[in-house]
Amino acid sequence: MAKYKTIVNLGAHRGKKTVNLAGKCDLLVSVEPVAENYRVLLETIVERRLKNVIPVFAAIGRESGMGRIHLAKTSQSHSMYFMRKFDKLTPTRRIMVVSWDDLMQSLDIGSVGYA
């Protein structure tokens, strides 16, 4: 992969891809909406001394505000969208949602090389 100016990692989870992507760009924005995963993501960023990573505690959606995420049995399978693997008993949690445009504007990013 070529070196990009900016990469946005949506659903950064606990930071495994964050570690790999950080070396492939000048700026990496890692977006993760689930608190437990976000805490581990922050620990990963600190432990690996990833100076070019901006963590964002939110999900990306059409509009900025609050939303709900369906919590799957495995932490890497959560989703804002109801899927076949979920049922009426699948737990949900309120999360912060930010639109793509609002995220780009808040970070003063004009364009993204890879998302």
GIUR-V158662 format. One record per helix or strand. SS is the DSSP state (A for helix, B for strand). FROM is the first residue (numbers start at 1). TO is the last residue. If there is no record, write none. Layout:
ss | from | to
SS | FROM | TO
SS | FROM | TO
This chain:
ss | from | to
B | 4 | 10
A | 16 | 22
B | 25 | 31
A | 35 | 47
B | 53 | 56
B | 59 | 61
B | 65 | 70
A | 75 | 77
B | 79 | 79
B | 92 | 99
A | 100 | 106
B | 114 | 114
